[in-house]
Amino acid sequence: MTESPSTTSDTKIQPTFRELGVLEQTARALADDGIERTFPIQSMALPLALAGGDIIGQAKTGTGKTLGFGVPLLQRIAAPGEEGSTGVPQALVVVPTRELAIQVGKDIERAGRYRRVRVITIYGGRAYEPQIEALVKGIEVVVGTPGRLIDLVGQGHLNLREVRVLVLDEADEMLDMGFLPDVEKIVAEIPEARQTMLFSATMPGKIVALAKSYMERPTHMRSHEDGDSATVDATEQHVWRAHPMDKMEIIARVLQADDRGLTLIFSRTKRRVQRIADDLVDRGFAAAAIHGDLGQGAREQAMRAFRHGKVDVLAATDVAARGIDVEGITHVINYECPDDEKTYIHRIGRTGRAGSSGVAVTMVDWADVARWQMIDRALKLPFAEPLETYSSSDHIYNGLGIPRSAVGTLPRSARVRKGLAAEELEDIGETGVAGGRARQGSRPPRGRSSSRTPAKGGSRERGGGGSREPAASAEGSQAGKRRRPRRRRRVGSGEPTRQVNS
């Protein structure tokens, strides 16, 4: 494995896509979207990738990796009407989550639109029929998650025998989510005579071993020096020790900061994510949630509303938020301390992307200070002792540009967003969800049944294929059934046994 020199400065003038030999139709499509000059990882990857070499790209999150492999991929396939085009997929991009599949597929399709390149995104939660129909009509590029890709290959609907370019994106995330065996099955279906590109934010040993197994003399390139911080330099970071009962008051004030744009709020659990979104809606904010208990239709509704600005606050779990790449995210809030430094990097990397600046606020419970200090040491951050913070603390207002008049609710005059209800909930024929739809942002009715904790052993929250979707709740199917009176046996000393209604 060879390695190219690291880029010592990301601020130097980068070459344009045309200067690097990108096809005119592709360069024109990018220019129409305001993209002319490359980012460092792109300028490093393109010369080798356009020549057909295998590459391993390692870069900070949010530095343009998608076009780093997407542009060379488009250059090496035959578009409809060109020699060699058969309608059978010629390129495959494997990603860990649904949201990332949607984003990558959209970026590649826009870059290839002047050549009429057909791109399909394949992931679980949606009905099989539209995906199968698109494959039958003809596709050049497939972007998908491992589970659904394996399902369609096994059913004979997806032919990978003509794939000439394979991309493994966010390889470290696929490793963390347990997708490595699935990836190996997919690679086994692809011809060995191919170009392989692997992109990852980190490079653990198993990823290096994977590269050696499936790549031919790959070139390993980094867009930053080993000594650089793994976090995005343009992100302003705040770390506060906060009391759980005061966190929503703090968040409500942060959301009223000057020049705040779209905001992501992360939490560990699905239930807390939903409660955060519901609480913020009650306080007058245009908020939505995205987590594994929602059907795919509801998740896509929330993402569209967030991307279109109908809601400007999105509460999310780590798994659901992987792959979110939305322009205009200015703030990221960690509701509690992340589990480890990789999670922290992933979370705050949603802002400060592609040269923009951002703000990250992390709230650490008293019990989590030791965990935070481990993250701080690992990333060499200057926040070993989080600042004790309350919703009335001066540094909240001074540090983030929050008006002194801000309180725990949004003034009615500032409630200008249309909200989640303004975004249509599409019926996508999703699998594993009763009725094909799931309600978003509404509380269950109060009562005994709504407070019960699901039994252990339920489905894991993963972003993969349809065979891994959460099953519909059995509790809902029992709703409305009349409970039969319980019968109890009472045994008295020396008396006959009798049954009575409880």
Sequence and secondary structure as in RCSB ss.txt:
>XXXX:A:sequence
MTESPSTTSDTKIQPTFRELGVLEQTARALADDGIERTFPIQSMALPLALAGGDIIGQAKTGTGKTLGFGVPLLQ
RIAAPGEEGSTGVPQALVVVPTRELAIQVGKDIERAGRYRRVRVITIYGGRAYEPQIEALVKGIEVVVGTPGRLI
DLVGQGHLNLREVRVLVLDEADEMLDMGFLPDVEKIVAEIPEARQTMLFSATMPGKIVALAKSYMERPTHMRSHE
DGDSATVDATEQHVWRAHPMDKMEIIARVLQADDRGLTLIFSRTKRRVQRIADDLVDRGFAAAAIHGDLGQGARE
QAMRAFRHGKVDVLAATDVAARGIDVEGITHVINYECPDDEKTYIHRIGRTGRAGSSGVAVTMVDWADVARWQMI
DRALKLPFAEPLETYSSSDHIYNGLGIPRSAVGTLPRSARVRKGLAAEELEDIGETGVAGGRARQGSRPPRGRSS
SRTPAKGGSRERGGGGSREPAASAEGSQAGKRRRPRRRRRVGSGEPTRQVNS
>XXXX:A:secstr
 EE    S TTS   BTTTTT  HHHHHHHHHTT  B  HHHHHHHHHHHTT  EEEE  TTS HHHHHHHHHHH
TS  TTSTT  SS  EEEE SSHHHHHHHHHHHHHHTGGGT  EEEE TTS HHHHHHHHHH  SEEEE HHHHH
HHHHTT    TT  EEEEESHHHHHHTT HHHHHHHHHTS SSSEEEEEESS  HHHHHHHHHH SS EEEESS 
TTS SS TTEEEEEEE  GGGHHHHHHHHTT TT  EEEEE SSHHHHHHHHHHHHHTT  EEEE TTS HHHHH
HHHHHHHTTS SEEEE HHHHTT   TTEEEEEESS  SSHHHHHHHHTTSS TT  EEEEEEE GGGHHHHHHH
HHHHT S SS EE  TT HHHHHHHT  TT  SS  GGG     GGGS       SSSGGG    S    SSTGG
G    TT     SS GGG     HHHHTTT      EEEE  TTS  EEEE 
